Amino acid sequence: MAQYLILIYENEADYESADKSVYQEVMDAHNRFAEQVGERLVGGNALQGVATATSIRGDVVTDGPFVETKEVLGGYYVIEAKDLDEALEIAKLCPARFGGVEVRPVMVFE
C-alpha cells in the first residue's frame, strides 16, 4: 500500500474567536475520523500555532512564518491507501472545520 499525507489547512483566527466548545467539537471530530480510518491511519498530529514557526530560506533563519497568511498548516495525518482515489475518499472524511485539506503521496526511498 502507498502512503499519503493529509495536510489540514485552517485559519487560526477562527479558533481564537470561537467558543471553547468549538475546540472540543473539532477534537471529537478528529477522534471519529481516526476511528473511521482505523488501521489505515499511520500517524498524525496537530501543530502548534504559526507564531511558533521558524523558517529557513537559504542561510536566513526567520522567526514566524515565511509569508504572512490567514490560512496555515494546522496538522496532518499519514494514511495508507491502495491508490490516490482511495486516499481522496479517506481525506473527505477528515474534519477541517475552518479550512480544507490537501493530499500528497509520500515518497518512499528504497
TIVO-2410 file (N, C-alpha, C; in nm, 3 decimals):
# residues 110
REC num residu      c1      c2      c3 atome chaine
REC   1      M   0.084  -0.119   0.000     N      A
REC   1      M   0.000   0.000   0.000    CA      A
REC   1      M   0.088   0.125   0.000     C      A
REC   2      A   0.040   0.225  -0.066     N      A
REC   2      A   0.110   0.353  -0.069    CA      A
REC   2      A   0.070   0.437   0.052     C      A
REC   3      Q   0.154   0.531   0.087     N      A
REC   3      Q   0.122   0.625   0.195    CA      A
REC   3      Q   0.092   0.761   0.137     C      A
REC   4      Y  -0.003   0.830   0.200     N      A
REC   4      Y  -0.044   0.964   0.159    CA      A
REC   4      Y  -0.048   1.052   0.282     C      A
REC   5      L  -0.011   1.178   0.262     N      A
REC   5      L  -0.013   1.278   0.368    CA      A
REC   5      L  -0.136   1.365   0.348     C      A
REC   6      I  -0.217   1.376   0.452     N      A
REC   6      I  -0.331   1.467   0.450    CA      A
REC   6      I  -0.292   1.590   0.531     C      A
REC   7      L  -0.278   1.703   0.465     N      A
REC   7      L  -0.241   1.828   0.530    CA      A
REC   7      L  -0.368   1.906   0.560     C      A
REC   8      I  -0.381   1.954   0.683     N      A
REC   8      I  -0.502   2.025   0.726    CA      A
REC   8      I  -0.469   2.174   0.734     C      A
REC   9      Y  -0.537   2.253   0.651     N      A
REC   9      Y  -0.518   2.397   0.650    CA      A
REC   9      Y  -0.637   2.465   0.716     C      A
REC  10      E  -0.609   2.553   0.810     N      A
REC  10      E  -0.717   2.622   0.879    CA      A
REC  10      E  -0.675   2.765   0.912     C      A
REC  11      N  -0.771   2.845   0.949     N      A
REC  11      N  -0.747   2.983   0.987    CA      A
REC  11      N  -0.743   2.991   1.140     C      A
REC  12      E  -0.626   3.020   1.196     N      A
REC  12      E  -0.612   3.025   1.341    CA      A
REC  12      E  -0.706   3.126   1.406     C      A
REC  13      A  -0.732   3.236   1.338     N      A
REC  13      A  -0.818   3.340   1.395    CA      A
REC  13      A  -0.959   3.288   1.421     C      A
REC  14      D  -1.004   3.193   1.339     N      A
REC  14      D  -1.137   3.137   1.361    CA      A
REC  14      D  -1.145   3.065   1.494     C      A
REC  15      Y  -1.039   2.997   1.534     N      A
REC  15      Y  -1.038   2.930   1.663    CA      A
REC  15      Y  -1.029   3.030   1.778     C      A
REC  16      E  -0.952   3.135   1.758     N      A
REC  16      E  -0.937   3.236   1.863    CA      A
REC  16      E  -1.069   3.305   1.896     C      A
REC  17      S  -1.153   3.324   1.794     N      A
REC  17      S  -1.280   3.394   1.815    CA      A
REC  17      S  -1.396   3.298   1.845     C      A
REC  18      A  -1.372   3.168   1.835     N      A
REC  18      A  -1.479   3.070   1.856    CA      A
REC  18      A  -1.497   3.038   2.004     C      A
REC  19      D  -1.617   2.995   2.038     N      A
REC  19      D  -1.647   2.948   2.173    CA      A
REC  19      D  -1.560   2.826   2.204     C      A
REC  20      K  -1.524   2.807   2.330     N      A
REC  20      K  -1.436   2.696   2.367    CA      A
REC  20      K  -1.495   2.560   2.333     C      A
REC  21      S  -1.627   2.553   2.325     N      A
REC  21      S  -1.691   2.425   2.290    CA      A
REC  21      S  -1.657   2.384   2.146     C      A
REC  22      V  -1.625   2.482   2.061     N      A
REC  22      V  -1.589   2.452   1.922    CA      A
REC  22      V  -1.463   2.367   1.918     C      A
REC  23      Y  -1.364   2.400   2.001     N      A
REC  23      Y  -1.240   2.323   2.004    CA      A
REC  23      Y  -1.271   2.178   2.040     C      A
REC  24      Q  -1.358   2.156   2.139     N      A
REC  24      Q  -1.394   2.021   2.178    CA      A
REC  24      Q  -1.466   1.948   2.065     C      A
REC  25      E  -1.554   2.018   1.994     N      A
REC  25      E  -1.623   1.958   1.880    CA      A
REC  25      E  -1.523   1.914   1.773     C      A
REC  26      V  -1.422   1.998   1.749     N      A
REC  26      V  -1.320   1.965   1.649    CA      A
REC  26      V  -1.240   1.842   1.693     C      A
REC  27      M  -1.201   1.838   1.819     N      A
REC  27      M  -1.125   1.723   1.869    CA      A
REC  27      M  -1.209   1.596   1.861     C      A
REC  28      D  -1.337   1.605   1.894     N      A
REC  28      D  -1.426   1.490   1.883    CA      A
REC  28      D  -1.435   1.443   1.738     C      A
REC  29      A  -1.442   1.538   1.645     N      A
REC  29      A  -1.449   1.503   1.503    CA      A
REC  29      A  -1.321   1.432   1.458     C      A
REC  30      H  -1.206   1.476   1.506     N      A
REC  30      H  -1.080   1.410   1.469    CA      A
REC  30      H  -1.073   1.270   1.529     C      A
REC  31      N  -1.124   1.254   1.649     N      A
REC  31      N  -1.127   1.120   1.709    CA      A
REC  31      N  -1.217   1.027   1.628     C      A
REC  32      R  -1.331   1.077   1.581     N      A
REC  32      R  -1.419   0.996   1.497    CA      A
REC  32      R  -1.351   0.961   1.365     C      A
REC  33      F  -1.278   1.058   1.308     N      A
REC  33      F  -1.203   1.033   1.184    CA      A
REC  33      F  -1.103   0.920   1.205     C      A
REC  34      A  -1.029   0.924   1.314     N      A
REC  34      A  -0.929   0.820   1.343    CA      A
REC  34      A  -0.996   0.683   1.356     C      A
REC  35      E  -1.114   0.679   1.418     N      A
REC  35      E  -1.186   0.552   1.431    CA      A
REC  35      E  -1.232   0.501   1.294     C      A
REC  36      Q  -1.280   0.592   1.208     N      A
REC  36      Q  -1.327   0.552   1.075    CA      A
REC  36      Q  -1.214   0.499   0.989     C      A
REC  37      V  -1.099   0.562   0.996     N      A
REC  37      V  -0.985   0.524   0.912    CA      A
REC  37      V  -0.920   0.396   0.964     C      A
REC  38      G  -0.923   0.377   1.094     N      A
REC  38      G  -0.872   0.253   1.154    CA      A
REC  38      G  -0.725   0.230   1.127     C      A
REC  39      E  -0.692   0.108   1.086     N      A
REC  39      E  -0.552   0.069   1.067    CA      A
REC  39      E  -0.485   0.139   0.950     C      A
REC  40      R  -0.563   0.202   0.864     N      A
REC  40      R  -0.503   0.276   0.753    CA      A
REC  40      R  -0.435   0.404   0.801     C      A
REC  41      L  -0.467   0.447   0.925     N      A
REC  41      L  -0.405   0.566   0.982    CA      A
REC  41      L  -0.268   0.529   1.037     C      A
REC  42      V  -0.163   0.584   0.976     N      A
REC  42      V  -0.026   0.553   1.016    CA      A
REC  42      V   0.020   0.647   1.128     C      A
REC  43      G  -0.021   0.775   1.124     N      A
REC  43      G   0.017   0.870   1.225    CA      A
REC  43      G  -0.041   1.006   1.195     C      A
REC  44      G  -0.013   1.100   1.283     N      A
REC  44      G  -0.060   1.236   1.263    CA      A
REC  44      G  -0.058   1.315   1.392     C      A
REC  45      N  -0.061   1.445   1.379     N      A
REC  45      N  -0.060   1.535   1.495    CA      A
REC  45      N  -0.115   1.670   1.457     C      A
REC  46      A  -0.164   1.741   1.558     N      A
REC  46      A  -0.193   1.883   1.541    CA      A
REC  46      A  -0.060   1.957   1.552     C      A
REC  47      L  -0.054   2.074   1.495     N      A
REC  47      L   0.067   2.155   1.505    CA      A
REC  47      L   0.040   2.278   1.590     C      A
REC  48      Q   0.144   2.327   1.658     N      A
REC  48      Q   0.131   2.450   1.733    CA      A
REC  48      Q   0.107   2.565   1.636     C      A
REC  49      G   0.064   2.679   1.690     N      A
REC  49      G   0.029   2.794   1.608    CA      A
REC  49      G   0.144   2.845   1.523     C      A
REC  50      V   0.109   2.918   1.420     N      A
REC  50      V   0.208   2.970   1.325    CA      A
REC  50      V   0.308   3.063   1.393     C      A
REC  51      A   0.272   3.125   1.504     N      A
REC  51      A   0.364   3.213   1.575    CA      A
REC  51      A   0.485   3.137   1.630     C      A
REC  52      T   0.475   3.005   1.641     N      A
REC  52      T   0.586   2.925   1.693    CA      A
REC  52      T   0.680   2.877   1.581     C      A
REC  53      A   0.644   2.908   1.457     N      A
REC  53      A   0.721   2.859   1.342    CA      A
REC  53      A   0.854   2.933   1.326     C      A
REC  54      T   0.952   2.862   1.276     N      A
REC  54      T   1.080   2.921   1.236    CA      A
REC  54      T   1.106   2.875   1.093     C      A
REC  55      S   1.132   2.969   1.005     N      A
REC  55      S   1.154   2.938   0.864    CA      A
REC  55      S   1.301   2.954   0.827     C      A
REC  56      I   1.347   2.868   0.739     N      A
REC  56      I   1.484   2.877   0.688    CA      A
REC  56      I   1.476   2.885   0.536     C      A
REC  57      R   1.534   2.988   0.479     N      A
REC  57      R   1.543   3.006   0.334    CA      A
REC  57      R   1.689   3.036   0.304     C      A
REC  58      G   1.756   2.937   0.246     N      A
REC  58      G   1.900   2.953   0.223    CA      A
REC  58      G   1.971   2.959   0.357     C      A
REC  59      D   2.044   3.067   0.382     N      A
REC  59      D   2.115   3.085   0.508    CA      A
REC  59      D   2.040   3.175   0.605     C      A
REC  60      V   1.919   3.217   0.570     N      A
REC  60      V   1.843   3.312   0.653    CA      A
REC  60      V   1.742   3.236   0.738     C      A
REC  61      V   1.750   3.257   0.871     N      A
REC  61      V   1.656   3.197   0.966    CA      A
REC  61      V   1.566   3.309   1.017     C      A
REC  62      T   1.434   3.289   1.008     N      A
REC  62      T   1.337   3.392   1.045    CA      A
REC  62      T   1.238   3.334   1.144     C      A
REC  63      D   1.211   3.407   1.254     N      A
REC  63      D   1.105   3.365   1.345    CA      A
REC  63      D   0.971   3.386   1.276     C      A
REC  64      G   0.881   3.292   1.298     N      A
REC  64      G   0.748   3.304   1.241    CA      A
REC  64      G   0.743   3.250   1.100     C      A
REC  65      P   0.624   3.258   1.040     N      A
REC  65      P   0.608   3.204   0.905    CA      A
REC  65      P   0.682   3.289   0.803     C      A
REC  66      F   0.725   3.226   0.694     N      A
REC  66      F   0.798   3.298   0.590    CA      A
REC  66      F   0.709   3.400   0.522     C      A
REC  67      V   0.584   3.363   0.498     N      A
REC  67      V   0.490   3.452   0.432    CA      A
REC  67      V   0.368   3.466   0.524     C      A
REC  68      E   0.322   3.590   0.546     N      A
REC  68      E   0.201   3.610   0.625    CA      A
REC  68      E   0.084   3.547   0.552     C      A
REC  69      T   0.004   3.473   0.623     N      A
REC  69      T  -0.111   3.408   0.562    CA      A
REC  69      T  -0.220   3.390   0.665     C      A
REC  70      K  -0.343   3.394   0.623     N      A
REC  70      K  -0.454   3.370   0.714    CA      A
REC  70      K  -0.478   3.221   0.732     C      A
REC  71      E  -0.451   3.145   0.628     N      A
REC  71      E  -0.473   3.001   0.632    CA      A
REC  71      E  -0.338   2.934   0.652     C      A
REC  72      V  -0.324   2.854   0.758     N      A
REC  72      V  -0.196   2.793   0.790    CA      A
REC  72      V  -0.211   2.642   0.807     C      A
REC  73      L  -0.100   2.573   0.800     N      A
REC  73      L  -0.099   2.429   0.823    CA      A
REC  73      L  -0.125   2.404   0.970     C      A
REC  74      G  -0.235   2.336   1.000     N      A
REC  74      G  -0.274   2.314   1.139    CA      A
REC  74      G  -0.246   2.174   1.190     C      A
REC  75      G  -0.225   2.080   1.100     N      A
REC  75      G  -0.197   1.943   1.142    CA      A
REC  75      G  -0.188   1.853   1.021     C      A
REC  76      Y  -0.167   1.724   1.049     N      A
REC  76      Y  -0.151   1.630   0.939    CA      A
REC  76      Y  -0.184   1.489   0.984     C      A
REC  77      Y  -0.216   1.406   0.889     N      A
REC  77      Y  -0.230   1.262   0.907    CA      A
REC  77      Y  -0.148   1.194   0.799     C      A
REC  78      V  -0.091   1.079   0.830     N      A
REC  78      V  -0.030   0.992   0.731    CA      A
REC  78      V  -0.119   0.868   0.724     C      A
REC  79      I  -0.165   0.836   0.605     N      A
REC  79      I  -0.254   0.722   0.588    CA      A
REC  79      I  -0.197   0.625   0.485     C      A
REC  80      E  -0.247   0.503   0.486     N      A
REC  80      E  -0.216   0.406   0.383    CA      A
REC  80      E  -0.340   0.387   0.298     C      A
REC  81      A  -0.323   0.385   0.167     N      A
REC  81      A  -0.434   0.364   0.074    CA      A
REC  81      A  -0.380   0.293  -0.048     C      A
REC  82      K  -0.468   0.220  -0.117     N      A
REC  82      K  -0.422   0.145  -0.234    CA      A
REC  82      K  -0.387   0.235  -0.351     C      A
REC  83      D  -0.452   0.354  -0.357     N      A
REC  83      D  -0.422   0.449  -0.465    CA      A
REC  83      D  -0.475   0.588  -0.425     C      A
REC  84      L  -0.451   0.685  -0.512     N      A
REC  84      L  -0.493   0.822  -0.483    CA      A
REC  84      L  -0.644   0.833  -0.465     C      A
REC  85      D  -0.719   0.759  -0.545     N      A
REC  85      D  -0.865   0.766  -0.532    CA      A
REC  85      D  -0.911   0.726  -0.393     C      A
REC  86      E  -0.854   0.619  -0.339     N      A
REC  86      E  -0.890   0.577  -0.204    CA      A
REC  86      E  -0.843   0.680  -0.102     C      A
REC  87      A  -0.724   0.736  -0.122     N      A
REC  87      A  -0.673   0.839  -0.031    CA      A
REC  87      A  -0.765   0.961  -0.029     C      A
REC  88      L  -0.818   0.998  -0.144     N      A
REC  88      L  -0.909   1.112  -0.151    CA      A
REC  88      L  -1.041   1.082  -0.080     C      A
REC  89      E  -1.089   0.959  -0.091     N      A
REC  89      E  -1.211   0.922  -0.020    CA      A
REC  89      E  -1.190   0.930   0.131     C      A
REC  90      I  -1.074   0.886   0.178     N      A
REC  90      I  -1.042   0.895   0.320    CA      A
REC  90      I  -1.030   1.042   0.361     C      A
REC  91      A  -0.962   1.122   0.279     N      A
REC  91      A  -0.942   1.263   0.310    CA      A
REC  91      A  -1.073   1.340   0.320     C      A
REC  92      K  -1.173   1.299   0.244     N      A
REC  92      K  -1.304   1.364   0.251    CA      A
REC  92      K  -1.367   1.349   0.389     C      A
REC  93      L  -1.326   1.248   0.465     N      A
REC  93      L  -1.377   1.226   0.600    CA      A
REC  93      L  -1.306   1.313   0.703     C      A
REC  94      C  -1.190   1.367   0.667     N      A
REC  94      C  -1.107   1.443   0.760    CA      A
REC  94      C  -1.172   1.576   0.796     C      A
REC  95      P  -1.193   1.602   0.924     N      A
REC  95      P  -1.255   1.728   0.963    CA      A
REC  95      P  -1.159   1.845   0.948     C      A
REC  96      A  -1.204   1.947   0.883     N      A
REC  96      A  -1.130   2.074   0.872    CA      A
REC  96      A  -1.235   2.184   0.886     C      A
REC  97      R  -1.275   2.210   1.007     N      A
REC  97      R  -1.388   2.297   1.036    CA      A
REC  97      R  -1.375   2.434   0.971     C      A
REC  98      F  -1.256   2.492   0.975     N      A
REC  98      F  -1.237   2.628   0.925    CA      A
REC  98      F  -1.146   2.635   0.804     C      A
REC  99      G  -1.130   2.526   0.732     N      A
REC  99      G  -1.040   2.528   0.618    CA      A
REC  99      G  -1.060   2.407   0.530     C      A
REC 100      G  -0.951   2.357   0.475     N      A
REC 100      G  -0.958   2.244   0.385    CA      A
REC 100      G  -0.841   2.151   0.407     C      A
REC 101      V  -0.835   2.047   0.325     N      A
REC 101      V  -0.725   1.953   0.335    CA      A
REC 101      V  -0.659   1.937   0.198     C      A
REC 102      E  -0.535   1.894   0.200     N      A
REC 102      E  -0.457   1.866   0.079    CA      A
REC 102      E  -0.403   1.724   0.094     C      A
REC 103      V  -0.400   1.651  -0.015     N      A
REC 103      V  -0.350   1.513  -0.013    CA      A
REC 103      V  -0.226   1.505  -0.101     C      A
REC 104      R  -0.118   1.447  -0.045     N      A
REC 104      R   0.005   1.429  -0.121    CA      A
REC 104      R   0.059   1.289  -0.100     C      A
REC 105      P   0.105   1.226  -0.208     N      A
REC 105      P   0.171   1.095  -0.191    CA      A
REC 105      P   0.302   1.114  -0.113     C      A
REC 106      V   0.333   1.015  -0.030     N      A
REC 106      V   0.459   1.015   0.044    CA      A
REC 106      V   0.561   0.941  -0.042     C      A
REC 107      M   0.678   1.001  -0.057     N      A
REC 107      M   0.784   0.936  -0.137    CA      A
REC 107      M   0.850   0.829  -0.053     C      A
REC 108      V   0.870   0.714  -0.112     N      A
REC 108      V   0.935   0.603  -0.045    CA      A
REC 108      V   1.069   0.579  -0.114     C      A
REC 109      F   1.175   0.583  -0.036     N      A
REC 109      F   1.309   0.559  -0.090    CA      A
REC 109      F   1.354   0.421  -0.045     C      A
REC 110      E   1.389   0.339  -0.140     N      A
REC 110      E   1.433   0.202  -0.107    CA      A
REC 110      E   1.577   0.182  -0.143     C      A
***
